[in-house]
């Protein structure tokens, strides 16, 4: 098969591992900078051009779309879909998962465990917004944040009110969530491919830090999932309509709760923590599911 990886940085670990895994299995793998693609949008022969030339026909595409370029990146993925190329994650599913508010609403509708969450534009009673999610301490998140950026823990009522007022003064969209203290600064990243959890790791925040992101100095280790945690991760990925995703879960007193469903999960932390060849599993899924001129998604979003 001929596979395209949409990535802005060919040197990234995840991009290199996917290319390596594809080539080891006998496929031709090209890395394409998403933002340098441009599209010929016609009803008869849609195409994608790159560096002055039309791209060849690909059997499959692996989108590695950063959150800052979601709009254009998903447009490129959609163009490949119009050309009949199989995308491991379809454009509509990527867009759905990137909208934090929408994704939480969809997960809630399916009965999947979530932390109590509030969302508002300019509430008349900020104190009531905080009270509605259980009171301080609370976690305040920018909707557009990523990798732990734009996530603040407010330990008191007054601090929470001040932070919310400051964000609203900047016309920022925010979520207010209950703080799951019993998680102890740790979360679980479940890597889901084709409706199965193929690898899982526990990420532990540094002392004095509540964000467990590896980009922020957190550490990763192998973890054993409970049946409820495995089921939650699988259902969350299915609800988003993602064939490949990283589902972040916290262990709460009320069972597993989903914090985020990531459509472009990194491979480095999960592969090193578990010793599993996740990249090869992704390529194997593509081999089993890529069909010319027919996109296929496991589950419905």
Sine and cosine of phi, psi and omega as CSV:
sin_phi,cos_phi,sin_psi,cos_psi,sin_omega,cos_omega
0.00,0.00,0.35,-0.94,0.12,-0.99
-0.94,-0.34,0.85,-0.53,-0.11,-0.99
-0.86,-0.51,0.68,-0.74,0.09,-1.00
-0.94,-0.34,0.72,-0.70,0.13,-0.99
-0.96,-0.29,0.88,-0.48,0.03,-1.00
-1.00,0.04,0.95,-0.32,-0.06,-1.00
-0.50,-0.87,0.66,-0.75,0.01,-1.00
-0.99,0.17,-0.25,0.97,-0.04,-1.00
-0.69,-0.72,0.96,-0.26,-0.04,-1.00
-0.92,0.40,-0.28,0.96,-0.06,-1.00
-1.00,-0.01,-0.11,0.99,0.00,-1.00
-0.89,0.46,0.56,-0.83,-0.02,-1.00
-0.81,0.59,-0.76,0.65,-0.07,-1.00
-0.88,0.48,-0.69,0.73,0.00,-1.00
-0.89,0.45,-0.72,0.70,-0.02,-1.00
-0.91,0.42,-0.64,0.77,-0.02,-1.00
-0.92,0.40,-0.63,0.77,0.02,-1.00
-0.92,0.40,-0.65,0.76,0.04,-1.00
-0.90,0.44,-0.71,0.71,0.00,-1.00
-0.87,0.49,-0.72,0.69,-0.03,-1.00
-0.90,0.43,-0.65,0.76,0.01,-1.00
-0.91,0.42,-0.69,0.72,-0.03,-1.00
-0.94,0.35,-0.56,0.83,0.04,-1.00
-0.90,0.44,-0.42,0.91,0.01,-1.00
-0.99,-0.14,0.24,0.97,0.15,-0.99
1.00,0.04,0.23,0.97,-0.02,-1.00
-0.99,-0.13,0.38,-0.92,0.15,-0.99
-1.00,-0.02,0.83,-0.56,-0.09,-1.00
-0.82,-0.57,0.85,-0.53,0.04,-1.00
-0.93,-0.37,0.64,-0.77,0.10,-1.00
-0.98,-0.20,0.82,-0.58,-0.09,-1.00
-0.83,-0.56,0.79,-0.61,0.06,-1.00
-0.96,0.28,0.92,-0.38,-0.11,-0.99
-0.81,0.59,-0.67,0.74,-0.10,-0.99
-0.97,0.24,-0.13,0.99,0.06,-1.00
-0.98,-0.20,0.07,1.00,0.11,-0.99
-0.99,0.14,0.56,-0.83,0.18,-0.98
-0.65,-0.76,0.44,-0.90,-0.27,-0.96
-0.87,-0.49,0.61,-0.79,0.16,-0.99
-0.98,-0.20,0.96,-0.26,-0.10,-0.99
-0.99,-0.15,0.98,-0.20,0.03,-1.00
-0.72,-0.70,0.30,-0.95,-0.03,-1.00
-0.98,0.21,-0.41,0.91,-0.10,-0.99
-0.99,-0.10,-0.71,0.71,-0.07,-1.00
-0.66,-0.75,0.97,0.24,0.05,-1.00
-0.90,0.43,0.58,-0.82,-0.02,-1.00
-0.50,-0.87,0.27,-0.96,0.10,-1.00
-0.86,-0.51,0.77,-0.64,0.03,-1.00
-0.94,-0.34,0.47,-0.88,-0.10,-1.00
-0.50,-0.87,0.86,-0.51,0.01,-1.00
0.80,0.60,0.68,0.73,0.11,-0.99
1.00,0.08,0.04,1.00,-0.03,-1.00
-0.74,-0.67,0.50,-0.87,0.10,-0.99
-0.94,0.33,0.65,-0.76,0.04,-1.00
-0.96,0.27,0.50,-0.86,0.05,-1.00
-0.93,0.35,0.12,-0.99,0.05,-1.00
-0.98,0.22,0.81,-0.59,0.01,-1.00
-0.96,-0.29,0.58,-0.82,0.08,-1.00
-0.98,0.21,-0.54,0.84,-0.06,-1.00
-0.46,-0.89,0.43,-0.90,0.06,-1.00
-0.74,-0.67,0.64,-0.77,0.05,-1.00
-0.92,-0.39,0.97,-0.24,-0.02,-1.00
-0.97,0.23,0.82,-0.57,0.16,-0.99
-0.90,-0.45,0.96,0.27,-0.15,-0.99
-1.00,-0.09,0.90,-0.44,0.05,-1.00
-0.93,0.36,0.46,-0.89,-0.08,-1.00
-0.89,0.46,-0.50,0.87,-0.04,-1.00
-0.96,0.29,-0.27,0.96,-0.02,-1.00
-0.84,-0.55,0.50,0.87,-0.06,-1.00
-0.85,0.53,-0.71,0.70,-0.08,-1.00
-0.87,0.50,-0.80,0.60,-0.04,-1.00
-0.95,0.30,-0.63,0.78,-0.02,-1.00
-0.87,0.49,-0.69,0.72,0.01,-1.00
-0.94,0.34,-0.45,0.89,0.09,-1.00
-0.91,0.42,-0.63,0.77,0.04,-1.00
-0.92,0.39,-0.69,0.72,0.03,-1.00
-0.87,0.50,-0.68,0.74,0.01,-1.00
-0.88,0.47,-0.59,0.81,0.03,-1.00
-0.92,0.40,-0.66,0.75,0.08,-1.00
-0.88,0.48,-0.65,0.76,0.02,-1.00
-0.88,0.48,-0.63,0.77,0.03,-1.00
-0.89,0.45,-0.45,0.89,0.01,-1.00
-1.00,0.07,-0.01,1.00,0.03,-1.00
1.00,0.00,0.18,0.98,0.01,-1.00
-0.99,0.16,0.71,-0.71,0.06,-1.00
-0.96,0.28,0.79,-0.61,0.09,-1.00
-0.93,-0.37,0.79,-0.61,-0.05,-1.00
-0.87,0.50,-0.56,0.83,0.17,-0.99
-0.83,-0.56,0.87,-0.50,-0.04,-1.00
-0.96,0.27,0.40,-0.91,-0.10,-1.00
-0.84,0.54,-0.67,0.74,-0.04,-1.00
-0.91,0.41,-0.57,0.82,0.02,-1.00
-0.94,0.33,-0.62,0.78,0.05,-1.00
-0.89,0.46,-0.73,0.68,0.01,-1.00
-0.88,0.48,-0.65,0.76,-0.01,-1.00
-0.88,0.47,-0.71,0.70,-0.05,-1.00
-0.95,0.30,-0.45,0.89,-0.02,-1.00
-0.97,0.24,-0.37,0.93,0.06,-1.00
-1.00,0.10,0.99,-0.14,-0.13,-0.99
-0.86,0.50,-0.66,0.76,-0.01,-1.00
-0.92,0.40,-0.75,0.67,-0.01,-1.00
-0.88,0.48,-0.67,0.74,-0.03,-1.00
-0.90,0.43,-0.64,0.77,0.04,-1.00
-0.91,0.41,-0.62,0.78,0.03,-1.00
-0.90,0.43,-0.65,0.76,0.01,-1.00
-0.92,0.39,-0.67,0.74,0.03,-1.00
-0.90,0.44,-0.65,0.76,0.03,-1.00
-0.89,0.46,-0.65,0.76,-0.01,-1.00
-0.89,0.46,-0.50,0.87,0.01,-1.00
-1.00,0.04,0.03,1.00,0.04,-1.00
0.97,0.24,0.37,0.93,0.01,-1.00
-0.99,0.11,0.67,-0.74,-0.07,-1.00
-0.86,0.50,0.74,-0.67,0.00,-1.00
-0.63,-0.77,0.43,-0.90,0.18,-0.98
-0.94,0.34,0.49,-0.87,0.06,-1.00
-0.87,0.50,0.77,-0.64,-0.16,-0.99
-0.72,-0.69,0.69,-0.73,0.08,-1.00
-0.87,-0.50,0.55,-0.83,0.03,-1.00
-0.66,-0.75,0.69,-0.73,0.01,-1.00
-0.39,-0.92,0.33,-0.94,0.04,-1.00
-1.00,-0.02,-0.94,0.33,0.09,-1.00
-0.70,-0.71,0.98,0.18,-0.06,-1.00
-0.91,0.42,0.61,-0.79,0.06,-1.00
-0.94,0.34,-0.48,0.88,-0.02,-1.00
-0.82,-0.58,1.00,-0.04,0.03,-1.00
-0.89,0.45,-0.57,0.82,-0.01,-1.00
-0.89,0.45,-0.56,0.83,0.01,-1.00
-0.95,0.30,-0.58,0.82,0.06,-1.00
-0.87,0.50,-0.69,0.72,0.00,-1.00
-0.93,0.37,-0.68,0.73,0.01,-1.00
-0.88,0.47,-0.58,0.82,-0.07,-1.00
-0.91,0.41,-0.39,0.92,0.03,-1.00
-0.98,-0.21,0.21,0.98,0.09,-1.00
0.94,-0.33,-0.05,1.00,0.02,-1.00
0.99,0.12,0.18,-0.98,-0.02,-1.00
-0.91,0.41,0.52,-0.85,0.01,1.00
-0.96,0.28,0.50,-0.86,0.04,-1.00
-0.72,-0.70,0.36,-0.93,0.08,-1.00
-0.97,-0.26,0.78,-0.63,-0.01,-1.00
-0.92,-0.38,0.79,-0.61,-0.11,-0.99
-0.81,-0.59,0.69,-0.72,0.21,-0.98
-0.96,0.28,0.70,-0.71,0.01,-1.00
-0.88,0.48,-0.52,0.86,-0.06,-1.00
-1.00,-0.04,0.06,1.00,-0.06,-1.00
-0.96,0.29,0.36,-0.93,0.03,-1.00
-0.46,-0.89,0.43,-0.90,0.03,-1.00
0.82,0.58,0.56,0.83,0.04,-1.00
1.00,0.07,-0.12,0.99,0.03,-1.00
-0.97,0.23,0.69,-0.73,-0.01,-1.00
0.99,0.17,0.37,0.93,0.05,-1.00
-0.86,-0.51,0.84,-0.54,-0.10,-1.00
-0.78,-0.62,0.70,-0.72,0.11,-0.99
-0.99,-0.11,0.88,-0.47,0.05,-1.00
-0.97,-0.23,0.92,-0.40,-0.15,-0.99
-1.00,0.09,-0.31,0.95,0.00,-1.00
-0.79,-0.62,0.29,-0.96,0.01,-1.00
-0.86,0.51,-0.73,0.69,-0.05,-1.00
-0.91,0.41,-0.64,0.77,0.03,-1.00
-0.90,0.44,-0.69,0.72,0.01,-1.00
-0.87,0.49,-0.70,0.71,0.00,-1.00
-0.89,0.46,-0.66,0.75,-0.01,-1.00
-0.91,0.42,-0.66,0.75,-0.01,-1.00
-0.92,0.39,-0.70,0.72,0.01,-1.00
-0.88,0.47,-0.68,0.73,0.02,-1.00
-0.89,0.46,-0.63,0.78,0.01,-1.00
-0.91,0.41,-0.71,0.71,0.02,-1.00
-0.89,0.46,-0.65,0.76,-0.01,-1.00
-0.93,0.38,-0.51,0.86,0.07,-1.00
-0.90,0.43,-0.39,0.92,0.04,-1.00
-0.99,-0.10,0.12,0.99,-0.03,-1.00
0.85,0.53,0.59,0.81,0.00,-1.00
-1.00,-0.02,0.60,-0.80,0.08,-1.00
-1.00,0.07,0.79,-0.62,-0.08,-1.00
-0.74,-0.67,0.41,-0.91,0.19,-0.98
-0.92,-0.40,0.58,-0.81,0.11,-0.99
-0.89,-0.46,0.84,-0.54,-0.08,-1.00
-0.81,-0.59,0.47,-0.88,0.10,-1.00
-0.91,0.42,0.54,-0.84,0.03,-1.00
-1.00,0.00,0.86,-0.50,-0.01,-1.00
-1.00,0.05,1.00,0.08,-0.10,-1.00
-0.89,0.46,-0.61,0.79,-0.08,-1.00
-0.92,0.40,-0.23,0.97,0.04,-1.00
-0.94,0.34,-0.34,0.94,0.09,-1.00
0.90,0.44,0.57,0.82,0.02,-1.00
0.96,0.29,0.33,0.95,-0.02,-1.00
-0.83,-0.55,0.50,-0.87,0.16,-0.99
-0.68,-0.73,0.11,-0.99,0.00,-1.00
-0.86,-0.51,0.81,-0.59,0.09,-1.00
-0.99,-0.15,0.90,-0.44,0.07,-1.00
-0.98,-0.21,0.83,-0.55,0.01,-1.00
-0.99,-0.11,0.91,-0.41,-0.10,-1.00
-0.95,-0.32,0.80,-0.60,0.07,-1.00
-0.75,-0.66,0.83,-0.55,0.06,-1.00
0.86,0.50,0.60,0.80,0.04,-1.00
0.98,0.20,0.27,0.96,0.03,-1.00
-0.73,-0.69,0.61,-0.80,0.14,-0.99
-0.99,0.16,0.94,-0.33,-0.08,-1.00
-1.00,-0.06,-0.29,0.96,0.02,-1.00
-0.29,-0.96,0.46,-0.89,0.03,-1.00
-0.51,-0.86,0.59,-0.81,0.04,-1.00
-0.64,-0.77,0.46,-0.89,0.10,-1.00
-0.99,-0.13,0.78,-0.63,0.04,-1.00
-0.94,-0.33,0.81,-0.59,-0.07,-1.00
-0.91,-0.41,0.80,-0.60,0.02,-1.00
-0.95,0.32,0.44,-0.90,0.10,-0.99
-0.91,0.40,0.33,-0.94,0.02,-1.00
-0.86,0.51,0.73,-0.69,0.00,-1.00
1.00,0.08,0.00,1.00,-0.01,-1.00
-0.83,-0.55,0.68,-0.73,-0.01,-1.00
-0.98,-0.20,-0.20,0.98,0.01,-1.00
-1.00,0.00,0.82,-0.57,-0.13,-0.99
-1.00,-0.08,0.09,1.00,-0.03,-1.00
-0.82,0.57,0.70,-0.72,0.02,-1.00
-0.90,0.44,-0.49,0.87,0.04,-1.00
-0.91,0.42,-0.31,0.95,-0.02,-1.00
-0.96,-0.29,0.34,0.94,0.09,-1.00
1.00,-0.06,0.10,0.99,0.04,-1.00
-0.92,0.39,0.35,-0.94,0.02,-1.00
-0.94,-0.35,0.46,-0.89,-0.05,-1.00
-0.87,-0.49,0.58,-0.82,0.04,-1.00
-0.51,-0.86,0.34,-0.94,0.01,-1.00
-0.91,0.41,0.60,-0.80,-0.02,-1.00
-0.67,-0.75,0.52,-0.85,0.07,-1.00
-0.99,-0.17,0.84,-0.55,-0.04,-1.00
-1.00,0.09,0.55,-0.83,0.16,-0.99
-0.99,0.15,0.33,-0.94,0.06,-1.00
-0.83,0.55,-0.60,0.80,0.00,-1.00
-0.92,0.40,-0.63,0.78,0.01,-1.00
-0.93,0.38,-0.67,0.74,0.03,-1.00
-0.89,0.46,-0.71,0.71,0.00,-1.00
-0.90,0.44,-0.65,0.76,0.01,-1.00
-0.88,0.48,-0.70,0.71,-0.01,-1.00
-0.89,0.45,-0.70,0.71,-0.01,-1.00
-0.90,0.44,-0.70,0.72,-0.01,-1.00
-0.92,0.39,-0.58,0.81,0.02,-1.00
-0.91,0.42,-0.71,0.71,0.03,-1.00
-0.89,0.46,-0.67,0.74,0.00,-1.00
-0.90,0.44,-0.65,0.76,0.01,-1.00
-0.89,0.46,-0.60,0.80,0.04,-1.00
-0.98,0.22,-0.26,0.96,-0.05,-1.00
0.98,0.22,0.42,0.91,-0.06,-1.00
-0.99,-0.15,0.78,-0.62,0.10,-1.00
-0.97,0.22,-0.46,0.89,0.02,-1.00
-0.72,-0.69,0.79,-0.61,-0.01,-1.00
-0.33,-0.95,0.33,-0.94,0.17,-0.99
-0.94,-0.35,0.90,-0.44,-0.03,-1.00
-0.97,-0.25,0.86,-0.51,-0.04,-1.00
-0.99,-0.13,0.82,-0.57,-0.10,-0.99
-0.82,-0.57,0.61,-0.79,0.16,-0.99
-0.95,-0.32,0.57,-0.82,0.09,-1.00
-1.00,-0.01,0.95,-0.31,-0.02,-1.00
-0.94,-0.35,0.18,-0.98,0.04,-1.00
-0.91,0.41,-0.30,0.95,0.01,-1.00
-0.98,-0.22,0.29,0.96,-0.01,-1.00
0.98,-0.18,-0.04,-1.00,-0.04,-1.00
-0.92,0.38,0.68,-0.73,0.08,-1.00
-0.82,-0.57,0.65,-0.76,-0.05,-1.00
-1.00,0.04,0.76,-0.64,0.06,-1.00
-0.99,-0.12,-0.60,0.80,-0.06,-1.00
-0.28,-0.96,0.47,-0.88,0.14,-0.99
-0.85,-0.52,0.92,-0.40,-0.14,-0.99
-0.99,-0.16,0.82,-0.57,-0.03,-1.00
-1.00,0.10,-0.21,0.98,0.05,-1.00
-0.76,-0.65,0.89,0.46,-0.05,-1.00
-0.93,0.37,0.62,-0.78,0.04,-1.00
-0.95,0.31,0.44,-0.90,-0.05,-1.00
-0.98,-0.19,-0.41,0.91,-0.16,-0.99
-0.88,0.48,-0.79,0.61,-0.04,-1.00
-0.88,0.47,-0.72,0.70,-0.07,-1.00
-0.93,0.36,-0.62,0.79,0.00,-1.00
-0.94,0.34,-0.65,0.76,-0.02,-1.00
-0.95,0.30,-0.57,0.82,-0.02,-1.00
-0.96,0.27,-0.56,0.83,-0.10,-1.00
-0.97,-0.24,-0.33,0.94,-0.06,-1.00
0.96,0.29,0.23,0.97,-0.03,-1.00
-0.99,-0.11,0.54,-0.84,0.03,-1.00
-1.00,0.03,0.98,0.21,-0.06,-1.00
-0.91,0.41,-0.59,0.81,0.00,-1.00
-0.85,0.52,-0.68,0.74,0.02,-1.00
-0.91,0.42,-0.59,0.81,0.03,-1.00
-0.90,0.43,-0.58,0.82,0.03,-1.00
-0.92,0.39,-0.69,0.72,0.02,-1.00
-0.90,0.43,-0.64,0.77,0.03,-1.00
-0.88,0.48,-0.63,0.78,0.04,-1.00
-0.90,0.44,-0.67,0.74,0.03,-1.00
-0.88,0.47,-0.68,0.73,0.02,-1.00
-0.85,0.53,-0.63,0.78,-0.08,-1.00
-0.98,0.17,-0.33,0.94,-0.16,-0.99
-0.85,-0.53,-0.32,0.95,-0.02,-1.00
-0.94,0.34,0.87,-0.50,0.04,-1.00
-0.81,-0.59,0.73,-0.69,-0.01,-1.00
-0.83,0.56,0.77,-0.64,0.10,-1.00
0.89,0.46,0.42,0.91,0.03,-1.00
-0.51,-0.86,0.94,-0.34,0.05,-1.00
-0.99,0.13,0.56,-0.83,-0.03,-1.00
-0.66,-0.75,0.76,-0.64,0.04,-1.00
-0.85,-0.53,0.73,-0.69,0.06,-1.00
-0.97,0.25,0.86,-0.51,-0.02,-1.00
0.99,0.17,0.07,-1.00,-0.01,-1.00
-0.89,-0.46,0.63,-0.78,-0.01,-1.00
-1.00,-0.01,0.00,0.00,0.00,0.00
